Amino acid sequence: LDQMTKGNIPIIAESAGLNGAQTLVAVDSYQAALALGKWTGDYAVAHFGGRACVLDLTCELPNTRARSQGFLDGLRSALPTAQLALSINAQSRRQTARQLAADALAVHPDINVIFAINDATAAGALQACQERGVPPDDLLVATFGLEGDTLKDALMSGGHCKAGLAMFPEIVGRVCIEAAIAAFNGKPLPAHLVTPHAILTPQTLEQFYS
């Protein structure tokens, strides 16, 4: 449910973007990514000898830029020495992300963290890592979304994807309906109905999804 309108009161879920929204139904992109960045920093300290060199596969939209900034801020709060190798607009396309990640890894072989602003971008990055033969123990892919089975399966496989920020579209859809009913009945709505998020790993995914 991307968009529902009653008169001039649009109720917009995050996947539809921000333009024209009077009420946005979504996670807090910055705060959610901040938490994922902190988790990644702790992982890098424990598993990468305290070294993190990041490829940020982003997109030029307000919510996706907030994700990228939140991730970097969270990462550096846990690991101040973390480096940003590149921040590239992957246009939310799997093949574009695959090519950009492959090129970035060729130029910057020290990259050991890839942050993807959504699952399609993460899937492209994972494909690039596999095709280049990067050992899963040497590089972490963190995704923002976990909206479908593809990235949930990748998370459970024990490969490069070691954590994902779950946005729970199952909850977002319900909240969109509730907000649309409230708007229809003339009830006031806030500018942002914040939906929950959680950082999921192979150890915690099955606490939320079977």
C-alpha positions in Angstrom: 0.0 0.0 0.0 2.1 2.9 -1.3 -0.4 5.7 -1.3 -4.0 6.3 -0.2 -5.6 9.7 -0.5 -8.7 11.2 1.2 -9.3 14.6 -0.3 -6.0 16.5 0.1 -4.6 14.3 2.9 -2.2 11.8 1.3 -1.0 8.9 3.5 2.3 7.8 2.1 4.4 4.7 3.0 8.2 5.1 2.7 8.5 3.2 -0.5 6.5 5.9 -2.3 9.0 8.6 -1.2 8.3 11.9 0.6 7.0 14.3 -2.0 3.6 15.6 -1.1 3.3 13.7 2.1 1.4 15.2 4.9 1.6 12.0 6.9 4.5 9.6 6.3 4.2 6.0 7.5 7.7 4.6 7.9 10.6 3.9 10.2 12.8 6.7 11.3 15.4 6.2 8.5 18.2 8.1 10.3 17.7 6.5 13.7 17.2 3.0 12.3 20.4 3.3 10.2 22.2 4.8 13.2 21.5 1.6 15.2 22.6 -0.6 12.2 25.8 1.4 12.0 26.5 0.9 15.7 26.0 -2.8 15.3 28.4 -2.9 12.4 31.0 -0.9 14.3 30.9 -3.4 17.1 31.1 -6.3 14.6 34.2 -4.7 13.0 35.9 -4.3 16.4 35.2 -8.0 17.2 35.9 -9.5 13.8 37.9 -7.1 11.6 40.5 -6.0 14.1 38.8 -2.7 14.6 39.1 -1.8 10.9 36.2 -0.6 8.8 36.4 0.8 5.2 33.0 1.5 3.8 31.3 1.4 0.4 28.0 3.3 0.8 25.6 2.3 -2.0 23.0 5.0 -1.6 20.4 6.9 -3.6 19.7 10.6 -4.0 16.4 10.8 -2.1 15.9 12.4 1.4 15.1 9.1 3.2 17.9 7.1 1.6 20.4 9.9 2.2 19.3 9.9 5.9 20.0 6.1 5.9 23.5 6.6 4.6 24.3 9.4 7.0 22.8 7.5 10.0 24.8 4.4 9.2 28.1 6.3 9.0 27.3 8.2 12.1 26.4 5.1 14.0 29.5 3.2 12.7 31.8 6.0 13.8 30.2 6.2 17.2 31.3 2.7 17.8 34.5 2.8 15.7 35.8 6.4 15.3 38.6 5.3 12.9 36.1 4.0 10.3 36.8 5.2 6.8 34.4 6.0 4.0 36.0 4.8 0.8 33.1 5.7 -1.6 29.5 6.9 -1.5 27.8 6.1 -4.8 24.3 6.5 -6.2 23.3 2.9 -7.2 19.8 4.2 -8.3 18.1 1.4 -6.2 18.9 -1.1 -9.1 20.4 -4.5 -8.5 22.5 -4.5 -11.7 23.8 -1.0 -11.2 24.8 -1.9 -7.6 26.5 -5.1 -8.8 28.6 -3.2 -11.3 29.4 -0.3 -9.0 30.4 -2.7 -6.1 32.6 -4.8 -8.4 34.3 -1.6 -9.7 34.7 -0.2 -6.2 36.2 -3.5 -4.8 38.7 -3.5 -7.7 39.9 0.0 -7.0 39.6 -0.2 -3.2 40.4 -3.8 -2.2 40.5 -2.6 1.5 36.7 -2.2 1.5 35.3 -4.6 4.1 31.9 -3.0 4.8 29.2 -2.4 2.3 26.1 -0.5 3.3 23.1 -0.9 1.0 20.1 1.5 1.4 17.6 -1.2 0.3 17.4 -4.9 -0.6 17.8 -4.6 -4.3 21.0 -2.7 -3.9 22.2 -5.2 -1.3 21.5 -8.1 -3.7 23.7 -6.5 -6.3 26.5 -6.0 -3.9 26.3 -9.6 -2.7 26.5 -10.8 -6.3 29.6 -8.7 -6.9 31.2 -10.1 -3.8 30.5 -13.6 -4.9 31.7 -13.1 -8.4 34.9 -11.5 -7.2 35.5 -14.4 -4.8 35.6 -12.2 -1.7 35.7 -14.5 1.4 32.6 -14.0 3.5 34.8 -13.7 6.6 36.6 -10.6 5.1 33.6 -8.4 4.2 30.2 -7.5 5.7 27.2 -6.4 3.7 24.5 -4.6 5.8 21.1 -4.1 4.2 18.3 -1.7 5.1 15.0 -3.4 4.4 14.7 -7.2 4.7 11.3 -6.9 3.0 11.3 -10.1 1.1 12.7 -13.6 1.1 15.8 -12.9 -1.0 17.7 -11.0 1.6 16.3 -13.0 4.5 17.7 -16.1 2.8 21.0 -14.4 2.2 21.2 -13.5 5.8 20.5 -17.0 6.9 23.1 -18.5 4.5 26.1 -17.4 6.5 27.6 -15.4 3.6 28.5 -11.8 3.3 25.2 -10.5 4.6 25.6 -10.5 8.3 22.9 -8.1 9.5 19.9 -6.4 8.1 17.6 -3.6 9.3 14.1 -5.0 9.2 11.4 -2.4 8.3 8.5 -4.8 8.7 6.2 -4.0 5.8 3.6 -6.2 7.4 3.2 -3.6 10.1 3.6 -0.6 7.7 0.6 -1.8 5.7 -1.6 -2.1 8.7 -0.6 1.4 9.9 -1.3 2.9 6.5 -4.8 1.5 6.6 -5.4 2.8 10.1 -4.1 6.2 9.1 -6.3 6.3 6.0 -9.3 5.5 8.1 -8.4 8.2 10.6 -7.9 10.7 7.7 -11.3 9.7 6.2 -12.9 10.4 9.6 -11.3 13.8 9.9 -9.0 12.9 12.8 -5.7 14.8 13.1 -2.5 12.9 12.1 1.1 13.6 12.8 3.6 14.4 10.1 5.3 11.0 10.7 3.8 7.8 12.0 7.0 6.0 13.0 6.9 2.2 12.6 9.2 -0.2 14.4 12.5 -1.6 13.2 14.9 -4.2 14.4 18.4 -5.3 13.5 18.3 -9.0 12.5 21.2 -11.4 12.3 21.3 -15.1 11.4 20.9 -15.8 15.1 17.8 -13.6 15.6 15.9 -13.7 12.3 13.8 -16.7 13.3 12.6 -14.8 16.3 10.6 -12.7 13.9 10.1 -14.8 10.7 9.7 -18.6 10.2 
